[in-house]
Amino acid sequence: MSKIQKFFKGGGGSGYSKGKGKGGPTPQEALARLRETEEMLTKKQEYLEARVAKELALAKKHGTRDKRAALQALKRKKRYEKQLSQIDGTLSTIEFQREALENSHTNTEVFKNMGYAAQAMKKVHENMDLDKIDEMMQDITEQQDIAQEITEALTRRVGDDFDEDELLEELEELEQEELNNKMKNVHLPSVPATQLPSHPASSKKRVEDDEDMQQLAAWAS
C-alpha cells in the first residue's frame, strides 16, 4: 500500500466508492471530501516538518563525535523531506481540482439562474402583442397631439387679432402729429428794427493794419 493510500486511511479506492451513489456525488459532497483531504495532508505536512527539524537538530548534536548517529539522523531527515515534497505535489493537485469543481459549480448555478430569468421573461411577454403595443403607442401619440392643441387653444388671446404693421403706422402718425403741434407753439425771436453797422469800429482798425502790411510786403519785394 502506497503512502498516499495510507494518508487517506483506507485507500483511495474504498474512499472514493463511498462517495459514489446513484448518479454520483453532488458537487457539495465532492468539495467537502477535497477540503477534508487538504486538511489531513496539511496536518501531515506540519508533522513531517517538525520531524525534519528534530532530525536536523540530532545530526548537529552528534556531529563528528558520533558520526554514525548523525548520518542516521540525516537519512531520516531526507526521507521526511521526500514525503513533504510528495505532499506538496498532492496538495497542488487537490487544490487545482477543488478550484475547478468550485468554478464548475458556480457556472452551473449561473446557468440555472439565467434559465430561470429567461423563463420569467418569456412568461411576462406571453400576454404582449406587438401589434397591440404599436396601436397603443399610436393612441398615446394622438392623445398627446390633441392635448397640445387644446392647450394652445386655451392660452390663445381673445380679441387681439390685429395687424401689428397697421398699429405701428398709426403710432408713427400720432407721433408726427404731436411733433407738428409742438413746432407751432415755438415762438421765434423778432428781428431788430435798427440796422446793424456794416463794420464795427474794431473792424475798421483791423482793415487799416492789413493795408499797411500789404504796402510793406510790396516794398520788400
PANU-537464 format. One record per residue (C-alpha): residue number from 1; residue in one letter; x, y, z. Coordinates in steps of 0.02 Angstrom, whole numbers. Layout:
N
<r num="NUM" residuo="A" u="X" v="Y" w="Z"/>
...
***
This chain:
221
<r num="1" residuo="M" u="0" v="0" w="0"/>
<r num="2" residuo="S" u="71" v="170" w="-51"/>
<r num="3" residuo="K" u="99" v="315" w="69"/>
<r num="4" residuo="I" u="-39" v="415" w="-15"/>
<r num="5" residuo="Q" u="-163" v="275" w="17"/>
<r num="6" residuo="K" u="-109" v="269" w="199"/>
<r num="7" residuo="F" u="-142" v="456" w="212"/>
<r num="8" residuo="F" u="-320" v="428" w="155"/>
<r num="9" residuo="K" u="-342" v="296" w="293"/>
<r num="10" residuo="G" u="-410" v="151" w="200"/>
<r num="11" residuo="G" u="-352" v="180" w="22"/>
<r num="12" residuo="G" u="-411" v="289" w="-119"/>
<r num="13" residuo="G" u="-521" v="153" w="-194"/>
<r num="14" residuo="S" u="-630" v="121" w="-44"/>
<r num="15" residuo="G" u="-641" v="306" w="0"/>
<r num="16" residuo="Y" u="-698" v="352" w="-175"/>
<r num="17" residuo="S" u="-825" v="211" w="-184"/>
<r num="18" residuo="K" u="-912" v="277" w="-28"/>
<r num="19" residuo="G" u="-942" v="442" w="-116"/>
<r num="20" residuo="K" u="-1025" v="352" w="-260"/>
<r num="21" residuo="G" u="-1211" v="337" w="-257"/>
<r num="22" residuo="K" u="-1347" v="326" w="-379"/>
<r num="23" residuo="G" u="-1299" v="464" w="-500"/>
<r num="24" residuo="G" u="-1132" v="503" w="-414"/>
<r num="25" residuo="P" u="-1088" v="627" w="-277"/>
<r num="26" residuo="T" u="-1151" v="805" w="-279"/>
<r num="27" residuo="P" u="-1029" v="949" w="-303"/>
<r num="28" residuo="Q" u="-1052" v="997" w="-121"/>
<r num="29" residuo="E" u="-1007" v="820" w="-63"/>
<r num="30" residuo="A" u="-854" v="814" w="-175"/>
<r num="31" residuo="L" u="-795" v="985" w="-115"/>
<r num="32" residuo="A" u="-816" v="932" w="66"/>
<r num="33" residuo="R" u="-711" v="775" w="37"/>
<r num="34" residuo="L" u="-575" v="876" w="-50"/>
<r num="35" residuo="R" u="-568" v="1002" w="93"/>
<r num="36" residuo="E" u="-555" v="859" w="219"/>
<r num="37" residuo="T" u="-412" v="785" w="119"/>
<r num="38" residuo="E" u="-323" v="953" w="110"/>
<r num="39" residuo="E" u="-340" v="974" w="298"/>
<r num="40" residuo="M" u="-272" v="799" w="330"/>
<r num="41" residuo="L" u="-123" v="824" w="215"/>
<r num="42" residuo="T" u="-85" v="994" w="292"/>
<r num="43" residuo="K" u="-78" v="916" w="465"/>
<r num="44" residuo="K" u="34" v="777" w="398"/>
<r num="45" residuo="Q" u="143" v="912" w="320"/>
<r num="46" residuo="E" u="162" v="1002" w="487"/>
<r num="47" residuo="Y" u="207" v="837" w="571"/>
<r num="48" residuo="L" u="342" v="798" w="442"/>
<r num="49" residuo="E" u="414" v="974" w="453"/>
<r num="50" residuo="A" u="431" v="951" w="641"/>
<r num="51" residuo="R" u="519" v="783" w="614"/>
<r num="52" residuo="V" u="638" v="861" w="488"/>
<r num="53" residuo="A" u="684" v="997" w="613"/>
<r num="54" residuo="K" u="708" v="866" w="750"/>
<r num="55" residuo="E" u="822" v="754" w="643"/>
<r num="56" residuo="L" u="923" v="905" w="589"/>
<r num="57" residuo="A" u="948" v="953" w="771"/>
<r num="58" residuo="L" u="1005" v="774" w="811"/>
<r num="59" residuo="A" u="1129" v="775" w="667"/>
<r num="60" residuo="K" u="1202" v="938" w="729"/>
<r num="61" residuo="K" u="1207" v="872" w="907"/>
<r num="62" residuo="H" u="1304" v="715" w="865"/>
<r num="63" residuo="G" u="1414" v="798" w="735"/>
<r num="64" residuo="T" u="1585" v="717" w="720"/>
<r num="65" residuo="R" u="1578" v="642" w="894"/>
<r num="66" residuo="D" u="1451" v="509" w="841"/>
<r num="67" residuo="K" u="1463" v="506" w="653"/>
<r num="68" residuo="R" u="1351" v="351" w="634"/>
<r num="69" residuo="A" u="1207" v="428" w="735"/>
<r num="70" residuo="A" u="1225" v="592" w="639"/>
<r num="71" residuo="L" u="1214" v="502" w="471"/>
<r num="72" residuo="Q" u="1059" v="405" w="526"/>
<r num="73" residuo="A" u="976" v="568" w="577"/>
<r num="74" residuo="L" u="1016" v="646" w="409"/>
<r num="75" residuo="K" u="946" v="493" w="317"/>
<r num="76" residuo="R" u="782" v="506" w="413"/>
<r num="77" residuo="K" u="779" v="692" w="376"/>
<r num="78" residuo="K" u="797" v="656" w="190"/>
<r num="79" residuo="R" u="653" v="531" w="195"/>
<r num="80" residuo="Y" u="540" v="656" w="282"/>
<r num="81" residuo="E" u="587" v="791" w="158"/>
<r num="82" residuo="K" u="544" v="673" w="14"/>
<r num="83" residuo="Q" u="373" v="640" w="91"/>
<r num="84" residuo="L" u="350" v="828" w="111"/>
<r num="85" residuo="S" u="388" v="852" w="-73"/>
<r num="86" residuo="Q" u="260" v="719" w="-119"/>
<r num="87" residuo="I" u="129" v="800" w="-8"/>
<r num="88" residuo="D" u="162" v="969" w="-88"/>
<r num="89" residuo="G" u="127" v="895" w="-259"/>
<r num="90" residuo="T" u="-30" v="808" w="-197"/>
<r num="91" residuo="L" u="-94" v="968" w="-116"/>
<r num="92" residuo="S" u="-66" v="1065" w="-276"/>
<r num="93" residuo="T" u="-165" v="936" w="-375"/>
<r num="94" residuo="I" u="-307" v="934" w="-248"/>
<r num="95" residuo="E" u="-312" v="1124" w="-241"/>
<r num="96" residuo="F" u="-323" v="1134" w="-431"/>
<r num="97" residuo="Q" u="-462" v="1003" w="-432"/>
<r num="98" residuo="R" u="-557" v="1092" w="-294"/>
<r num="99" residuo="E" u="-548" v="1261" w="-383"/>
<r num="100" residuo="A" u="-604" v="1182" w="-547"/>
<r num="101" residuo="L" u="-751" v="1099" w="-458"/>
<r num="102" residuo="E" u="-798" v="1262" w="-371"/>
<r num="103" residuo="N" u="-794" v="1355" w="-537"/>
<r num="104" residuo="S" u="-896" v="1218" w="-619"/>
<r num="105" residuo="H" u="-1024" v="1227" w="-479"/>
<r num="106" residuo="T" u="-1031" v="1416" w="-495"/>
<r num="107" residuo="N" u="-1055" v="1406" w="-683"/>
<r num="108" residuo="T" u="-1194" v="1280" w="-657"/>
<r num="109" residuo="E" u="-1284" v="1395" w="-535"/>
<r num="110" residuo="V" u="-1262" v="1543" w="-652"/>
<r num="111" residuo="F" u="-1332" v="1444" w="-798"/>
<r num="112" residuo="K" u="-1478" v="1385" w="-692"/>
<r num="113" residuo="N" u="-1520" v="1562" w="-633"/>
<r num="114" residuo="M" u="-1507" v="1630" w="-810"/>
<r num="115" residuo="G" u="-1627" v="1494" w="-865"/>
<r num="116" residuo="Y" u="-1750" v="1546" w="-729"/>
<r num="117" residuo="A" u="-1736" v="1728" w="-785"/>
<r num="118" residuo="A" u="-1766" v="1679" w="-967"/>
<r num="119" residuo="Q" u="-1922" v="1581" w="-919"/>
<r num="120" residuo="A" u="-1986" v="1728" w="-817"/>
<r num="121" residuo="M" u="-1960" v="1848" w="-962"/>
<r num="122" residuo="K" u="-2047" v="1727" w="-1079"/>
<r num="123" residuo="K" u="-2194" v="1716" w="-960"/>
<r num="124" residuo="V" u="-2205" v="1905" w="-948"/>
<r num="125" residuo="H" u="-2203" v="1925" w="-1137"/>
<r num="126" residuo="E" u="-2334" v="1792" w="-1169"/>
<r num="127" residuo="N" u="-2476" v="1916" w="-1147"/>
<r num="128" residuo="M" u="-2393" v="2053" w="-1250"/>
<r num="129" residuo="D" u="-2441" v="2078" w="-1433"/>
<r num="130" residuo="L" u="-2328" v="2188" w="-1538"/>
<r num="131" residuo="D" u="-2474" v="2246" w="-1645"/>
<r num="132" residuo="K" u="-2569" v="2297" w="-1490"/>
<r num="133" residuo="I" u="-2417" v="2387" w="-1423"/>
<r num="134" residuo="D" u="-2397" v="2484" w="-1586"/>
<r num="135" residuo="E" u="-2581" v="2529" w="-1584"/>
<r num="136" residuo="M" u="-2568" v="2587" w="-1404"/>
<r num="137" residuo="M" u="-2416" v="2696" w="-1443"/>
<r num="138" residuo="Q" u="-2509" v="2774" w="-1589"/>
<r num="139" residuo="D" u="-2656" v="2813" w="-1474"/>
<r num="140" residuo="I" u="-2539" v="2891" w="-1347"/>
<r num="141" residuo="T" u="-2458" v="3000" w="-1481"/>
<r num="142" residuo="E" u="-2627" v="3053" w="-1548"/>
<r num="143" residuo="Q" u="-2691" v="3099" w="-1375"/>
<r num="144" residuo="Q" u="-2533" v="3199" w="-1341"/>
<r num="145" residuo="D" u="-2561" v="3298" w="-1501"/>
<r num="146" residuo="I" u="-2742" v="3330" w="-1453"/>
<r num="147" residuo="A" u="-2689" v="3388" w="-1279"/>
<r num="148" residuo="Q" u="-2562" v="3507" w="-1357"/>
<r num="149" residuo="E" u="-2694" v="3581" w="-1472"/>
<r num="150" residuo="I" u="-2813" v="3604" w="-1325"/>
<r num="151" residuo="T" u="-2678" v="3692" w="-1226"/>
<r num="152" residuo="E" u="-2639" v="3810" w="-1369"/>
<r num="153" residuo="A" u="-2824" v="3848" w="-1393"/>
<r num="154" residuo="L" u="-2850" v="3887" w="-1209"/>
<r num="155" residuo="T" u="-2698" v="4001" w="-1199"/>
<r num="156" residuo="R" u="-2737" v="4098" w="-1360"/>
<r num="157" residuo="R" u="-2788" v="4280" w="-1327"/>
<r num="158" residuo="V" u="-2965" v="4326" w="-1373"/>
<r num="159" residuo="G" u="-2999" v="4487" w="-1470"/>
<r num="160" residuo="D" u="-2815" v="4525" w="-1509"/>
<r num="161" residuo="D" u="-2822" v="4485" w="-1694"/>
<r num="162" residuo="F" u="-2742" v="4647" w="-1756"/>
<r num="163" residuo="D" u="-2615" v="4687" w="-1891"/>
<r num="164" residuo="E" u="-2458" v="4743" w="-1799"/>
<r num="165" residuo="D" u="-2393" v="4841" w="-1950"/>
<r num="166" residuo="E" u="-2551" v="4945" w="-1956"/>
<r num="167" residuo="L" u="-2535" v="4982" w="-1771"/>
<r num="168" residuo="L" u="-2355" v="5040" w="-1792"/>
<r num="169" residuo="E" u="-2403" v="5152" w="-1938"/>
<r num="170" residuo="E" u="-2542" v="5231" w="-1836"/>
<r num="171" residuo="L" u="-2421" v="5259" w="-1692"/>
<r num="172" residuo="E" u="-2298" v="5349" w="-1808"/>
<r num="173" residuo="E" u="-2438" v="5463" w="-1870"/>
<r num="174" residuo="L" u="-2483" v="5508" w="-1692"/>
<r num="175" residuo="E" u="-2302" v="5548" w="-1650"/>
<r num="176" residuo="Q" u="-2284" v="5658" w="-1806"/>
<r num="177" residuo="E" u="-2445" v="5750" w="-1764"/>
<r num="178" residuo="E" u="-2383" v="5784" w="-1587"/>
<r num="179" residuo="L" u="-2217" v="5848" w="-1656"/>
<r num="180" residuo="N" u="-2307" v="5967" w="-1776"/>
<r num="181" residuo="N" u="-2411" v="6037" w="-1633"/>
<r num="182" residuo="K" u="-2253" v="6070" w="-1532"/>
<r num="183" residuo="M" u="-2173" v="6161" w="-1679"/>
<r num="184" residuo="K" u="-2324" v="6276" w="-1695"/>
<r num="185" residuo="N" u="-2308" v="6330" w="-1514"/>
<r num="186" residuo="V" u="-2123" v="6377" w="-1530"/>
<r num="187" residuo="H" u="-2101" v="6573" w="-1533"/>
<r num="188" residuo="L" u="-1950" v="6633" w="-1634"/>
<r num="189" residuo="P" u="-1862" v="6798" w="-1580"/>
<r num="190" residuo="S" u="-1914" v="6955" w="-1679"/>
<r num="191" residuo="V" u="-1793" v="7040" w="-1800"/>
<r num="192" residuo="P" u="-1723" v="7206" w="-1728"/>
<r num="193" residuo="A" u="-1787" v="7365" w="-1815"/>
<r num="194" residuo="T" u="-1622" v="7461" w="-1812"/>
<r num="195" residuo="Q" u="-1494" v="7423" w="-1947"/>
<r num="196" residuo="L" u="-1333" v="7349" w="-1885"/>
<r num="197" residuo="P" u="-1171" v="7436" w="-1937"/>
<r num="198" residuo="S" u="-1086" v="7354" w="-2085"/>
<r num="199" residuo="H" u="-914" v="7359" w="-1999"/>
<r num="200" residuo="P" u="-886" v="7380" w="-1813"/>
<r num="201" residuo="A" u="-757" v="7507" w="-1756"/>
<r num="202" residuo="S" u="-633" v="7375" w="-1714"/>
<r num="203" residuo="S" u="-654" v="7302" w="-1888"/>
<r num="204" residuo="K" u="-606" v="7469" w="-1967"/>
<r num="205" residuo="K" u="-443" v="7474" w="-1869"/>
<r num="206" residuo="R" u="-405" v="7293" w="-1921"/>
<r num="207" residuo="V" u="-429" v="7340" w="-2106"/>
<r num="208" residuo="E" u="-306" v="7485" w="-2092"/>
<r num="209" residuo="D" u="-174" v="7372" w="-2014"/>
<r num="210" residuo="D" u="-195" v="7247" w="-2155"/>
<r num="211" residuo="E" u="-167" v="7382" w="-2287"/>
<r num="212" residuo="D" u="-5" v="7438" w="-2201"/>
<r num="213" residuo="M" u="61" v="7259" w="-2200"/>
<r num="214" residuo="Q" u="25" v="7241" w="-2386"/>
<r num="215" residuo="Q" u="124" v="7400" w="-2426"/>
<r num="216" residuo="L" u="274" v="7339" w="-2325"/>
<r num="217" residuo="A" u="270" v="7173" w="-2418"/>
<r num="218" residuo="A" u="269" v="7264" w="-2585"/>
<r num="219" residuo="W" u="423" v="7369" w="-2539"/>
<r num="220" residuo="A" u="517" v="7217" w="-2479"/>
<r num="221" residuo="S" u="493" v="7131" w="-2646"/>
***
